[in-house]
């Protein structure tokens, strides 16, 4: 498995618009076991994206999907800072199994 | 919803043991929608725990469960650094719905 955790800071006041774009553009992605968008509790402009994929290849391939490319194009002007992604290897837990059966 | 993202650094060489404790002690937690343990790709001693709960109250209550208290007690000696947790409000995405149906 392949995981990513990344903090993205929206242009001031644009967090909700950014979230909407991210959630609509990433619905159907082959090999995606989990893709969660969360608001930072303290920073009103920040969000956290946590992703789990069956492989790095599936993640990389998703970047070529028209829906994802479209979402990235729409999201870019609303992003002030795209943090350095943390790359992980998910090893287990609760919720992941369900996601795999999705 | 209530989310947490936290980096935990194991005592050198103890990452796998720490992961095993975390995964066995956190199987059945009321209100837990997702609890994923992942290895950091670059730091051989670090792990990331990402959690999603239906409420902060459910998260707080889990800390009183005997299984969780036991896991914390066993895990403590294997932890070198417990990072500052990032608190989030998960708002949607892929995999979360499945986790809710778990």
N, CA and C atoms of all chains as a GROMACS GRO file, in nm:
protein
  612
    1UNK      N    1   0.084  -0.120   0.000
    1UNK     CA    2   0.000   0.000   0.000
    1UNK      C    3   0.087   0.125   0.000
    2UNK      N    4   0.026   0.234  -0.040
    2UNK     CA    5   0.096   0.361  -0.056
    2UNK      C    6   0.007   0.470   0.005
    3UNK      N    7   0.062   0.552   0.091
    3UNK     CA    8  -0.017   0.655   0.156
    3UNK      C    9   0.044   0.793   0.142
    4UNK      N   10  -0.039   0.894   0.152
    4UNK     CA   11   0.010   1.031   0.152
    4UNK      C   12  -0.070   1.113   0.252
    5UNK      N   13  -0.001   1.201   0.322
    5UNK     CA   14  -0.065   1.297   0.412
    5UNK      C   15  -0.011   1.434   0.372
    6UNK      N   16  -0.099   1.526   0.342
    6UNK     CA   17  -0.049   1.658   0.299
    6UNK      C   18  -0.140   1.769   0.351
    7UNK      N   19  -0.075   1.876   0.395
    7UNK     CA   20  -0.148   1.995   0.440
    7UNK      C   21  -0.151   2.096   0.325
    8UNK      N   22  -0.269   2.145   0.296
    8UNK     CA   23  -0.285   2.244   0.190
    8UNK      C   24  -0.352   2.367   0.250
    9UNK      N   25  -0.293   2.482   0.228
    9UNK     CA   26  -0.350   2.606   0.281
    9UNK      C   27  -0.416   2.684   0.168
   10UNK      N   28  -0.544   2.711   0.185
   10UNK     CA   29  -0.619   2.782   0.082
   10UNK      C   30  -0.590   2.932   0.088
   11UNK      N   31  -0.609   2.997  -0.024
   11UNK     CA   32  -0.612   3.142  -0.025
   11UNK      C   33  -0.721   3.184   0.075
   12UNK      N   34  -0.694   3.290   0.151
   12UNK     CA   35  -0.784   3.332   0.258
   12UNK      C   36  -0.930   3.337   0.212
   13UNK      N   37  -1.014   3.266   0.287
   13UNK     CA   38  -1.157   3.268   0.257
   13UNK      C   39  -1.202   3.166   0.153
   14UNK      N   40  -1.108   3.092   0.094
   14UNK     CA   41  -1.143   3.001  -0.016
   14UNK      C   42  -1.141   2.854   0.025
   15UNK      N   43  -1.131   2.826   0.155
   15UNK     CA   44  -1.118   2.686   0.196
   15UNK      C   45  -1.239   2.602   0.153
   16UNK      N   46  -1.359   2.653   0.174
   16UNK     CA   47  -1.475   2.571   0.142
   16UNK      C   48  -1.486   2.544  -0.007
   17UNK      N   49  -1.454   2.644  -0.088
   17UNK     CA   50  -1.455   2.623  -0.234
   17UNK      C   51  -1.352   2.519  -0.274
   18UNK      N   52  -1.236   2.527  -0.213
   18UNK     CA   53  -1.130   2.430  -0.244
   18UNK      C   54  -1.174   2.288  -0.206
   19UNK      N   55  -1.234   2.275  -0.090
   19UNK     CA   56  -1.281   2.142  -0.046
   19UNK      C   57  -1.384   2.086  -0.145
   20UNK      N   58  -1.476   2.170  -0.188
   20UNK     CA   59  -1.580   2.124  -0.281
   20UNK      C   60  -1.518   2.072  -0.411
   21UNK      N   61  -1.420   2.141  -0.461
   21UNK     CA   62  -1.353   2.098  -0.585
   21UNK      C   63  -1.283   1.964  -0.563
   22UNK      N   64  -1.213   1.952  -0.450
   22UNK     CA   65  -1.139   1.829  -0.422
   22UNK      C   66  -1.234   1.710  -0.409
   23UNK      N   67  -1.350   1.732  -0.347
   23UNK     CA   68  -1.442   1.620  -0.324
   23UNK      C   69  -1.517   1.579  -0.450
   24UNK      N   70  -1.539   1.672  -0.541
   24UNK     CA   71  -1.614   1.636  -0.662
   24UNK      C   72  -1.521   1.578  -0.768
   25UNK      N   73  -1.394   1.615  -0.766
   25UNK     CA   74  -1.303   1.572  -0.872
   25UNK      C   75  -1.234   1.439  -0.846
   26UNK      N   76  -1.262   1.380  -0.728
   26UNK     CA   77  -1.182   1.263  -0.689
   26UNK      C   78  -1.272   1.146  -0.647
   27UNK      N   79  -1.388   1.136  -0.708
   27UNK     CA   80  -1.482   1.032  -0.669
   27UNK      C   81  -1.442   0.892  -0.710
   28UNK      N   82  -1.406   0.876  -0.835
   28UNK     CA   83  -1.379   0.742  -0.888
   28UNK      C   84  -1.234   0.733  -0.932
   29UNK      N   85  -1.152   0.673  -0.849
   29UNK     CA   86  -1.010   0.662  -0.884
   29UNK      C   87  -0.966   0.517  -0.859
   30UNK      N   88  -0.924   0.451  -0.965
   30UNK     CA   89  -0.887   0.310  -0.955
   30UNK      C   90  -0.771   0.290  -0.857
   31UNK      N   91  -0.788   0.196  -0.766
   31UNK     CA   92  -0.681   0.165  -0.671
   31UNK      C   93  -0.680   0.253  -0.548
   32UNK      N   94  -0.776   0.347  -0.541
   32UNK     CA   95  -0.782   0.436  -0.425
   32UNK      C   96  -0.862   0.370  -0.313
   33UNK      N   97  -0.799   0.342  -0.202
   33UNK     CA   98  -0.866   0.276  -0.090
   33UNK      C   99  -0.927   0.377   0.006
   34UNK      N  100  -0.871   0.496   0.009
   34UNK     CA  101  -0.923   0.599   0.098
   34UNK      C  102  -0.870   0.735   0.051
   35UNK      N  103  -0.959   0.833   0.053
   35UNK     CA  104  -0.922   0.971   0.017
   35UNK      C  105  -1.011   1.062   0.100
   36UNK      N  106  -0.953   1.117   0.206
   36UNK     CA  107  -1.031   1.194   0.302
   36UNK      C  108  -0.983   1.339   0.306
   37UNK      N  109  -1.077   1.429   0.302
   37UNK     CA  110  -1.047   1.571   0.315
   37UNK      C  111  -1.097   1.617   0.452
   38UNK      N  112  -1.010   1.686   0.526
   38UNK     CA  113  -1.047   1.732   0.660
   38UNK      C  114  -1.002   1.877   0.680
   39UNK      N  115  -1.084   1.953   0.750
   39UNK     CA  116  -1.046   2.089   0.785
   39UNK      C  117  -0.952   2.088   0.904
   40UNK      N  118  -0.849   2.171   0.901
   40UNK     CA  119  -0.766   2.190   1.019
   40UNK      C  120  -0.852   2.261   1.125
   41UNK      N  121  -0.840   2.214   1.248
   41UNK     CA  122  -0.926   2.267   1.355
   41UNK      C  123  -0.883   2.408   1.396
   42UNK      N  124  -0.753   2.436   1.388
   42UNK     CA  125  -0.701   2.563   1.438
   42UNK      C  126  -0.683   2.668   1.328
   43UNK      N  127  -0.645   2.624   1.209
   43UNK     CA  128  -0.616   2.717   1.100
   43UNK      C  129  -0.734   2.721   1.003
   44UNK      N  130  -0.804   2.832   0.999
   44UNK     CA  131  -0.929   2.838   0.923
   44UNK      C  132  -0.909   2.831   0.772
   45UNK      N  133  -0.784   2.837   0.728
   45UNK     CA  134  -0.759   2.826   0.584
   45UNK      C  135  -0.696   2.693   0.544
   46UNK      N  136  -0.665   2.609   0.641
   46UNK     CA  137  -0.589   2.486   0.610
   46UNK      C  138  -0.678   2.363   0.604
   47UNK      N  139  -0.641   2.272   0.515
   47UNK     CA  140  -0.705   2.140   0.509
   47UNK      C  141  -0.596   2.033   0.507
   48UNK      N  142  -0.636   1.912   0.542
   48UNK     CA  143  -0.546   1.797   0.537
   48UNK      C  144  -0.608   1.693   0.444
   49UNK      N  145  -0.528   1.644   0.354
   49UNK     CA  146  -0.573   1.537   0.265
   49UNK      C  147  -0.495   1.412   0.303
   50UNK      N  148  -0.567   1.304   0.333
   50UNK     CA  149  -0.502   1.176   0.363
   50UNK      C  150  -0.550   1.074   0.260
   51UNK      N  151  -0.454   1.008   0.197
   51UNK     CA  152  -0.485   0.916   0.088
   51UNK      C  153  -0.422   0.780   0.114
   52UNK      N  154  -0.496   0.675   0.076
   52UNK     CA  155  -0.439   0.540   0.078
   52UNK      C  156  -0.469   0.474  -0.056
   53UNK      N  157  -0.364   0.420  -0.118
   53UNK     CA  158  -0.375   0.357  -0.249
   53UNK      C  159  -0.320   0.215  -0.240
   54UNK      N  160  -0.366   0.131  -0.334
   54UNK     CA  161  -0.312  -0.006  -0.335
   54UNK      C  162  -0.166  -0.007  -0.378
   55UNK      N  163  -0.124   0.094  -0.453
   55UNK     CA  164   0.016   0.102  -0.497
   55UNK      C  165   0.049   0.245  -0.537
   56UNK      N  166   0.178   0.275  -0.543
   56UNK     CA  167   0.220   0.407  -0.589
   56UNK      C  168   0.179   0.426  -0.736
   57UNK      N  169   0.182   0.317  -0.812
   57UNK     CA  170   0.146   0.325  -0.954
   57UNK      C  171   0.002   0.374  -0.970
   58UNK      N  172  -0.089   0.325  -0.884
   58UNK     CA  173  -0.229   0.370  -0.892
   58UNK      C  174  -0.240   0.518  -0.860
   59UNK      N  175  -0.166   0.561  -0.758
   59UNK     CA  176  -0.166   0.704  -0.725
   59UNK      C  177  -0.118   0.786  -0.843
   60UNK      N  178  -0.005   0.746  -0.898
   60UNK     CA  179   0.053   0.822  -1.010
   60UNK      C  180  -0.042   0.825  -1.129
   61UNK      N  181  -0.106   0.709  -1.155
   61UNK     CA  182  -0.198   0.701  -1.270
   61UNK      C  183  -0.317   0.794  -1.253
   62UNK      N  184  -0.359   0.814  -1.127
   62UNK     CA  185  -0.478   0.898  -1.103
   62UNK      C  186  -0.455   1.041  -1.150
   63UNK      N  187  -0.330   1.084  -1.149
   63UNK     CA  188  -0.300   1.221  -1.188
   63UNK      C  189  -0.324   1.246  -1.337
   64UNK      N  190  -0.342   1.138  -1.412
   64UNK     CA  191  -0.371   1.150  -1.555
   64UNK      C  192  -0.521   1.143  -1.586
   65UNK      N  193  -0.603   1.114  -1.485
   65UNK     CA  194  -0.748   1.107  -1.508
   65UNK      C  195  -0.802   1.246  -1.541
   66UNK      N  196  -0.889   1.256  -1.641
   66UNK     CA  197  -0.947   1.387  -1.676
   66UNK      C  198  -1.014   1.455  -1.556
   67UNK      N  199  -1.086   1.377  -1.473
   67UNK     CA  200  -1.155   1.437  -1.358
   67UNK      C  201  -1.055   1.497  -1.258
   68UNK      N  202  -0.944   1.425  -1.239
   68UNK     CA  203  -0.843   1.473  -1.144
   68UNK      C  204  -0.767   1.592  -1.202
   69UNK      N  205  -0.732   1.583  -1.330
   69UNK     CA  206  -0.663   1.696  -1.395
   69UNK      C  207  -0.751   1.820  -1.391
   70UNK      N  208  -0.882   1.800  -1.412
   70UNK     CA  209  -0.975   1.913  -1.409
   70UNK      C  210  -0.984   1.974  -1.270
   71UNK      N  211  -0.987   1.886  -1.168
   71UNK     CA  212  -0.994   1.935  -1.031
   71UNK      C  213  -0.868   2.012  -0.994
   72UNK      N  214  -0.754   1.961  -1.035
   72UNK     CA  215  -0.627   2.029  -1.004
   72UNK      C  216  -0.625   2.167  -1.069
   73UNK      N  217  -0.670   2.174  -1.193
   73UNK     CA  218  -0.670   2.303  -1.264
   73UNK      C  219  -0.761   2.404  -1.194
   74UNK      N  220  -0.878   2.355  -1.148
   74UNK     CA  221  -0.972   2.445  -1.080
   74UNK      C  222  -0.922   2.483  -0.941
   75UNK      N  223  -0.852   2.387  -0.875
   75UNK     CA  224  -0.809   2.410  -0.737
   75UNK      C  225  -0.688   2.503  -0.728
   76UNK      N  226  -0.600   2.496  -0.827
   76UNK     CA  227  -0.473   2.569  -0.819
   76UNK      C  228  -0.486   2.716  -0.779
   77UNK      N  229  -0.577   2.792  -0.840
   77UNK     CA  230  -0.584   2.934  -0.804
   77UNK      C  231  -0.630   2.958  -0.659
   78UNK      N  232  -0.688   2.854  -0.597
   78UNK     CA  233  -0.740   2.870  -0.460
   78UNK      C  234  -0.638   2.825  -0.354
   79UNK      N  235  -0.522   2.778  -0.400
   79UNK     CA  236  -0.421   2.725  -0.307
   79UNK      C  237  -0.311   2.827  -0.283
   80UNK      N  238  -0.288   2.860  -0.154
   80UNK     CA  239  -0.180   2.952  -0.118
   80UNK      C  240  -0.051   2.874  -0.096
   81UNK      N  241  -0.059   2.763  -0.022
   81UNK     CA  242   0.060   2.682   0.007
   81UNK      C  243   0.023   2.534  -0.006
   82UNK      N  244   0.099   2.463  -0.086
   82UNK     CA  245   0.082   2.318  -0.094
   82UNK      C  246   0.199   2.257  -0.017
   83UNK      N  247   0.170   2.201   0.099
   83UNK     CA  248   0.275   2.150   0.185
   83UNK      C  249   0.352   2.034   0.125
   84UNK      N  250   0.463   1.999   0.188
   84UNK     CA  251   0.541   1.884   0.145
   84UNK      C  252   0.467   1.757   0.188
   85UNK      N  253   0.428   1.673   0.092
   85UNK     CA  254   0.353   1.552   0.130
   85UNK      C  255   0.440   1.456   0.211
   86UNK      N  256   0.380   1.396   0.313
   86UNK     CA  257   0.443   1.286   0.385
   86UNK      C  258   0.401   1.157   0.314
   87UNK      N  259   0.499   1.078   0.273
   87UNK     CA  260   0.468   0.951   0.208
   87UNK      C  261   0.475   0.840   0.313
   88UNK      N  262   0.373   0.753   0.312
   88UNK     CA  263   0.368   0.646   0.412
   88UNK      C  264   0.340   0.511   0.347
   89UNK      N  265   0.359   0.408   0.428
   89UNK     CA  266   0.317   0.273   0.392
   89UNK      C  267   0.215   0.229   0.496
   90UNK      N  268   0.085   0.243   0.464
   90UNK     CA  269  -0.016   0.200   0.560
   90UNK      C  270  -0.004   0.050   0.586
   91UNK      N  271  -0.017   0.011   0.712
   91UNK     CA  272   0.002  -0.130   0.745
   91UNK      C  273  -0.120  -0.196   0.806
   92UNK      N  274  -0.221  -0.117   0.843
   92UNK     CA  275  -0.341  -0.180   0.896
   92UNK      C  276  -0.421  -0.085   0.980
   93UNK      N  277  -0.528  -0.139   1.036
   93UNK     CA  278  -0.613  -0.058   1.120
   93UNK      C  279  -0.759  -0.077   1.088
   94UNK      N  280  -0.837   0.001   1.153
   94UNK     CA  281  -0.983  -0.005   1.143
   94UNK      C  282  -1.030   0.094   1.037
   95UNK      N  283  -1.121   0.048   0.947
   95UNK     CA  284  -1.171   0.138   0.844
   95UNK      C  285  -1.108   0.109   0.710
   96UNK      N  286  -0.984   0.062   0.713
   96UNK     CA  287  -0.913   0.035   0.588
   96UNK      C  288  -0.974  -0.084   0.517
   97UNK      N  289  -1.005  -0.189   0.593
   97UNK     CA  290  -1.065  -0.309   0.534
   97UNK      C  291  -1.195  -0.272   0.463
   98UNK      N  292  -1.275  -0.189   0.530
   98UNK     CA  293  -1.401  -0.148   0.470
   98UNK      C  294  -1.376  -0.072   0.340
   99UNK      N  295  -1.275   0.013   0.346
   99UNK     CA  296  -1.244   0.091   0.228
   99UNK      C  297  -1.204  -0.001   0.112
  100UNK      N  298  -1.133  -0.108   0.144
  100UNK     CA  299  -1.090  -0.199   0.039
  100UNK      C  300  -1.209  -0.267  -0.027
  101UNK      N  301  -1.318  -0.284   0.050
  101UNK     CA  302  -1.435  -0.350  -0.004
  101UNK      C  303  -1.527  -0.254  -0.079
  102UNK      N  304  -1.491  -0.129  -0.078
  102UNK     CA  305  -1.575  -0.026  -0.138
  102UNK      C  306  -1.597  -0.056  -0.287
  103UNK      N  307  -1.783   1.530   1.284
  103UNK     CA  308  -1.674   1.433   1.293
  103UNK      C  309  -1.551   1.497   1.355
  104UNK      N  310  -1.466   1.412   1.404
  104UNK     CA  311  -1.347   1.456   1.475
  104UNK      C  312  -1.229   1.372   1.424
  105UNK      N  313  -1.122   1.438   1.386
  105UNK     CA  314  -1.007   1.366   1.332
  105UNK      C  315  -0.878   1.400   1.401
  106UNK      N  316  -0.783   1.310   1.394
  106UNK     CA  317  -0.650   1.336   1.448
  106UNK      C  318  -0.545   1.275   1.355
  107UNK      N  319  -0.435   1.350   1.339
  107UNK     CA  320  -0.320   1.301   1.264
  107UNK      C  321  -0.199   1.322   1.354
  108UNK      N  322  -0.126   1.216   1.381
  108UNK     CA  323  -0.012   1.232   1.472
  108UNK      C  324   0.106   1.144   1.429
  109UNK      N  325   0.224   1.203   1.439
  109UNK     CA  326   0.348   1.129   1.409
  109UNK      C  327   0.407   1.079   1.540
  110UNK      N  328   0.438   0.952   1.544
  110UNK     CA  329   0.499   0.893   1.663
  110UNK      C  330   0.631   0.828   1.621
  111UNK      N  331   0.736   0.862   1.693
  111UNK     CA  332   0.867   0.806   1.661
  111UNK      C  333   0.902   0.701   1.766
  112UNK      N  334   0.927   0.580   1.717
  112UNK     CA  335   0.959   0.470   1.807
  112UNK      C  336   1.104   0.477   1.853
  113UNK      N  337   1.130   0.418   1.967
  113UNK     CA  338   1.268   0.393   2.008
  113UNK      C  339   1.333   0.313   1.895
  114UNK      N  340   1.459   0.345   1.866
  114UNK     CA  341   1.526   0.284   1.751
  114UNK      C  342   1.509   0.132   1.747
  115UNK      N  343   1.461   0.083   1.634
  115UNK     CA  344   1.445  -0.062   1.616
  115UNK      C  345   1.315  -0.119   1.668
  116UNK      N  346   1.232  -0.036   1.730
  116UNK     CA  347   1.110  -0.087   1.794
  116UNK      C  348   0.982  -0.053   1.717
  117UNK      N  349   0.998  -0.001   1.594
  117UNK     CA  350   0.878   0.041   1.522
  117UNK      C  351   0.779  -0.073   1.500
  118UNK      N  352   0.827  -0.187   1.457
  118UNK     CA  353   0.734  -0.295   1.426
  118UNK      C  354   0.661  -0.343   1.552
  119UNK      N  355   0.732  -0.350   1.662
  119UNK     CA  356   0.668  -0.390   1.789
  119UNK      C  357   0.562  -0.289   1.829
  120UNK      N  358   0.594  -0.162   1.811
  120UNK     CA  359   0.498  -0.056   1.845
  120UNK      C  360   0.373  -0.067   1.757
  121UNK      N  361   0.392  -0.091   1.630
  121UNK     CA  362   0.278  -0.104   1.537
  121UNK      C  363   0.189  -0.221   1.579
  122UNK      N  364   0.250  -0.332   1.614
  122UNK     CA  365   0.171  -0.450   1.654
  122UNK      C  366   0.085  -0.421   1.775
  123UNK      N  367   0.141  -0.350   1.871
  123UNK     CA  368   0.065  -0.315   1.992
  123UNK      C  369  -0.052  -0.224   1.956
  124UNK      N  370  -0.024  -0.124   1.872
  124UNK     CA  371  -0.130  -0.029   1.835
  124UNK      C  372  -0.243  -0.098   1.760
  125UNK      N  373  -0.210  -0.193   1.675
  125UNK     CA  374  -0.313  -0.258   1.593
  125UNK      C  375  -0.395  -0.360   1.673
  126UNK      N  376  -0.335  -0.420   1.774
  126UNK     CA  377  -0.412  -0.519   1.851
  126UNK      C  378  -0.495  -0.453   1.960
  127UNK      N  379  -0.452  -0.337   2.009
  127UNK     CA  380  -0.522  -0.275   2.121
  127UNK      C  381  -0.635  -0.183   2.082
  128UNK      N  382  -0.657  -0.166   1.950
  128UNK     CA  383  -0.751  -0.063   1.906
  128UNK      C  384  -0.854  -0.120   1.808
  129UNK      N  385  -0.889  -0.247   1.824
  129UNK     CA  386  -0.980  -0.311   1.728
  129UNK      C  387  -1.124  -0.266   1.739
  130UNK      N  388  -1.177  -0.262   1.860
  130UNK     CA  389  -1.319  -0.232   1.878
  130UNK      C  390  -1.334  -0.107   1.961
  131UNK      N  391  -1.358   0.004   1.894
  131UNK     CA  392  -1.373   0.130   1.966
  131UNK      C  393  -1.500   0.197   1.916
  132UNK      N  394  -1.593   0.218   2.007
  132UNK     CA  395  -1.723   0.276   1.970
  132UNK      C  396  -1.706   0.417   1.912
  133UNK      N  397  -1.769   0.441   1.798
  133UNK     CA  398  -1.762   0.573   1.737
  133UNK      C  399  -1.641   0.595   1.650
  134UNK      N  400  -1.555   0.493   1.640
  134UNK     CA  401  -1.434   0.508   1.558
  134UNK      C  402  -1.466   0.471   1.413
  135UNK      N  403  -1.453   0.568   1.324
  135UNK     CA  404  -1.485   0.545   1.182
  135UNK      C  405  -1.363   0.500   1.104
  136UNK      N  406  -1.246   0.537   1.153
  136UNK     CA  407  -1.123   0.498   1.085
  136UNK      C  408  -1.006   0.515   1.181
  137UNK      N  409  -0.917   0.417   1.180
  137UNK     CA  410  -0.797   0.424   1.264
  137UNK      C  411  -0.688   0.350   1.186
  138UNK      N  412  -0.601   0.426   1.123
  138UNK     CA  413  -0.502   0.368   1.033
  138UNK      C  414  -0.361   0.394   1.085
  139UNK      N  415  -0.281   0.289   1.086
  139UNK     CA  416  -0.140   0.302   1.122
  139UNK      C  417  -0.056   0.286   0.996
  140UNK      N  418   0.037   0.379   0.975
  140UNK     CA  419   0.121   0.375   0.854
  140UNK      C  420   0.265   0.403   0.891
  141UNK      N  421   0.357   0.334   0.822
  141UNK     CA  422   0.500   0.360   0.840
  141UNK      C  423   0.540   0.483   0.761
  142UNK      N  424   0.622   0.568   0.820
  142UNK     CA  425   0.681   0.677   0.744
  142UNK      C  426   0.776   0.616   0.642
  143UNK      N  427   0.772   0.669   0.520
  143UNK     CA  428   0.851   0.610   0.412
  143UNK      C  429   1.000   0.643   0.427
  144UNK      N  430   1.030   0.760   0.484
  144UNK     CA  431   1.170   0.804   0.490
  144UNK      C  432   1.236   0.776   0.625
  145UNK      N  433   1.159   0.783   0.732
  145UNK     CA  434   1.215   0.768   0.867
  145UNK      C  435   1.181   0.628   0.918
  146UNK      N  436   1.282   0.545   0.932
  146UNK     CA  437   1.258   0.404   0.963
  146UNK      C  438   1.205   0.381   1.105
  147UNK      N  439   1.203   0.486   1.186
  147UNK     CA  440   1.149   0.472   1.322
  147UNK      C  441   1.013   0.539   1.340
  148UNK      N  442   0.967   0.608   1.237
  148UNK     CA  443   0.844   0.687   1.254
  148UNK      C  444   0.721   0.619   1.197
  149UNK      N  445   0.608   0.643   1.264
  149UNK     CA  446   0.479   0.600   1.213
  149UNK      C  447   0.382   0.719   1.217
  150UNK      N  448   0.276   0.708   1.140
  150UNK     CA  449   0.169   0.808   1.140
  150UNK      C  450   0.039   0.738   1.176
  151UNK      N  451  -0.033   0.795   1.269
  151UNK     CA  452  -0.164   0.743   1.306
  151UNK      C  453  -0.268   0.846   1.260
  152UNK      N  454  -0.363   0.801   1.180
  152UNK     CA  455  -0.472   0.890   1.138
  152UNK      C  456  -0.603   0.829   1.187
  153UNK      N  457  -0.680   0.912   1.255
  153UNK     CA  458  -0.803   0.866   1.320
  153UNK      C  459  -0.922   0.952   1.276
  154UNK      N  460  -1.038   0.888   1.260
  154UNK     CA  461  -1.162   0.961   1.238
  154UNK      C  462  -1.268   0.903   1.332
  155UNK      N  463  -1.331   0.993   1.405
  155UNK     CA  464  -1.433   0.956   1.503
  155UNK      C  465  -1.562   1.029   1.472
  156UNK      N  466  -1.675   0.973   1.519
  156UNK     CA  467  -1.802   1.043   1.498
  156UNK      C  468  -1.810   1.169   1.583
  157UNK      N  469  -1.734   1.173   1.693
  157UNK     CA  470  -1.733   1.291   1.778
  157UNK      C  471  -1.607   1.291   1.865
  158UNK      N  472  -1.573   1.408   1.919
  158UNK     CA  473  -1.461   1.417   2.013
  158UNK      C  474  -1.491   1.333   2.138
  159UNK      N  475  -1.620   1.330   2.175
  159UNK     CA  476  -1.657   1.254   2.295
  159UNK      C  477  -1.623   1.106   2.279
  160UNK      N  478  -1.647   1.050   2.158
  160UNK     CA  479  -1.615   0.909   2.135
  160UNK      C  480  -1.464   0.887   2.145
  161UNK      N  481  -1.387   0.980   2.086
  161UNK     CA  482  -1.242   0.969   2.097
  161UNK      C  483  -1.197   0.970   2.243
  162UNK      N  484  -1.248   1.067   2.317
  162UNK     CA  485  -1.207   1.080   2.458
  162UNK      C  486  -1.246   0.955   2.537
  163UNK      N  487  -1.367   0.903   2.508
  163UNK     CA  488  -1.416   0.785   2.581
  163UNK      C  489  -1.328   0.663   2.554
  164UNK      N  490  -1.273   0.656   2.432
  164UNK     CA  491  -1.192   0.538   2.397
  164UNK      C  492  -1.069   0.526   2.487
  165UNK      N  493  -1.023   0.640   2.538
  165UNK     CA  494  -0.902   0.639   2.621
  165UNK      C  495  -0.927   0.569   2.755
  166UNK      N  496  -1.054   0.547   2.788
  166UNK     CA  497  -1.086   0.476   2.912
  166UNK      C  498  -1.110   0.327   2.891
  167UNK      N  499  -1.114   0.282   2.765
  167UNK     CA  500  -1.134   0.139   2.739
  167UNK      C  501  -1.015   0.058   2.790
  168UNK      N  502  -1.041  -0.054   2.858
  168UNK     CA  503  -0.930  -0.137   2.908
  168UNK      C  504  -0.832  -0.176   2.798
  169UNK      N  505  -0.883  -0.210   2.679
  169UNK     CA  506  -0.794  -0.252   2.570
  169UNK      C  507  -0.702  -0.137   2.528
  170UNK      N  508  -0.757  -0.016   2.525
  170UNK     CA  509  -0.678   0.099   2.483
  170UNK      C  510  -0.578   0.138   2.593
  171UNK      N  511  -0.626   0.135   2.717
  171UNK     CA  512  -0.535   0.167   2.828
  171UNK      C  513  -0.419   0.068   2.832
  172UNK      N  514  -0.452  -0.060   2.807
  172UNK     CA  515  -0.349  -0.163   2.804
  172UNK      C  516  -0.248  -0.140   2.693
  173UNK      N  517  -0.301  -0.102   2.575
  173UNK     CA  518  -0.212  -0.078   2.461
  173UNK      C  519  -0.121   0.041   2.489
  174UNK      N  520  -0.177   0.147   2.548
  174UNK     CA  521  -0.097   0.265   2.578
  174UNK      C  522   0.015   0.229   2.677
  175UNK      N  523  -0.019   0.151   2.777
  175UNK     CA  524   0.081   0.113   2.878
  175UNK      C  525   0.195   0.031   2.815
  176UNK      N  526   0.158  -0.060   2.723
  176UNK     CA  527   0.260  -0.143   2.657
  176UNK      C  528   0.341  -0.061   2.556
  177UNK      N  529   0.274   0.036   2.492
  177UNK     CA  530   0.340   0.113   2.386
  177UNK      C  531   0.437   0.216   2.440
  178UNK      N  532   0.405   0.272   2.555
  178UNK     CA  533   0.482   0.385   2.609
  178UNK      C  534   0.634   0.365   2.610
  179UNK      N  535   0.682   0.250   2.658
  179UNK     CA  536   0.828   0.233   2.664
  179UNK      C  537   0.893   0.226   2.525
  180UNK      N  538   0.812   0.203   2.421
  180UNK     CA  539   0.866   0.191   2.286
  180UNK      C  540   0.862   0.322   2.208
  181UNK      N  541   0.808   0.426   2.272
  181UNK     CA  542   0.792   0.556   2.205
  181UNK      C  543   0.902   0.652   2.246
  182UNK      N  544   0.974   0.706   2.145
  182UNK     CA  545   1.078   0.805   2.173
  182UNK      C  546   1.019   0.946   2.172
  183UNK      N  547   0.937   0.974   2.071
  183UNK     CA  548   0.875   1.106   2.059
  183UNK      C  549   0.730   1.090   2.017
  184UNK      N  550   0.640   1.148   2.094
  184UNK     CA  551   0.498   1.151   2.056
  184UNK      C  552   0.471   1.293   2.006
  185UNK      N  553   0.451   1.306   1.875
  185UNK     CA  554   0.436   1.439   1.815
  185UNK      C  555   0.311   1.510   1.862
  186UNK      N  556   0.304   1.638   1.830
  186UNK     CA  557   0.184   1.716   1.861
  186UNK      C  558   0.074   1.677   1.763
  187UNK      N  559  -0.037   1.625   1.813
  187UNK     CA  560  -0.144   1.583   1.721
  187UNK      C  561  -0.205   1.702   1.648
  188UNK      N  562  -0.234   1.681   1.520
  188UNK     CA  563  -0.313   1.777   1.443
  188UNK      C  564  -0.459   1.736   1.459
  189UNK      N  565  -0.542   1.828   1.504
  189UNK     CA  566  -0.685   1.799   1.517
  189UNK      C  567  -0.756   1.851   1.392
  190UNK      N  568  -0.845   1.767   1.338
  190UNK     CA  569  -0.915   1.805   1.216
  190UNK      C  570  -1.066   1.779   1.228
  191UNK      N  571  -1.138   1.834   1.132
  191UNK     CA  572  -1.279   1.804   1.113
  191UNK      C  573  -1.294   1.743   0.974
  192UNK      N  574  -1.295   1.609   0.967
  192UNK     CA  575  -1.311   1.546   0.836
  192UNK      C  576  -1.445   1.586   0.774
  193UNK      N  577  -1.443   1.616   0.644
  193UNK     CA  578  -1.566   1.664   0.580
  193UNK      C  579  -1.614   1.572   0.468
  194UNK      N  580  -1.536   1.477   0.427
  194UNK     CA  581  -1.585   1.387   0.323
  194UNK      C  582  -1.472   1.320   0.250
  195UNK      N  583  -1.511   1.241   0.150
  195UNK     CA  584  -1.411   1.172   0.070
  195UNK      C  585  -1.447   1.027   0.048
  196UNK      N  586  -1.358   0.959  -0.013
  196UNK     CA  587  -1.376   0.820  -0.052
  196UNK      C  588  -1.317   0.730   0.058
  197UNK      N  589  -1.395   0.627   0.100
  197UNK     CA  590  -1.343   0.537   0.202
  197UNK      C  591  -1.408   0.564   0.336
  198UNK      N  592  -1.445   0.689   0.358
  198UNK     CA  593  -1.505   0.725   0.486
  198UNK      C  594  -1.644   0.664   0.499
  199UNK      N  595  -1.722   0.671   0.392
  199UNK     CA  596  -1.856   0.614   0.393
  199UNK      C  597  -1.850   0.466   0.427
  200UNK      N  598  -1.755   0.397   0.364
  200UNK     CA  599  -1.740   0.254   0.390
  200UNK      C  600  -1.707   0.231   0.537
  201UNK      N  601  -1.621   0.315   0.588
  201UNK     CA  602  -1.580   0.298   0.727
  201UNK      C  603  -1.700   0.316   0.819
  202UNK      N  604  -1.787   0.408   0.784
  202UNK     CA  605  -1.905   0.433   0.867
  202UNK      C  606  -1.997   0.311   0.870
  203UNK      N  607  -1.997   0.235   0.761
  203UNK     CA  608  -2.083   0.116   0.755
  203UNK      C  609  -2.019  -0.006   0.820
  204UNK      N  610  -1.898   0.008   0.865
  204UNK     CA  611  -1.823  -0.104   0.920
  204UNK      C  612  -1.895  -0.164   1.040
   0.00000   0.00000   0.00000
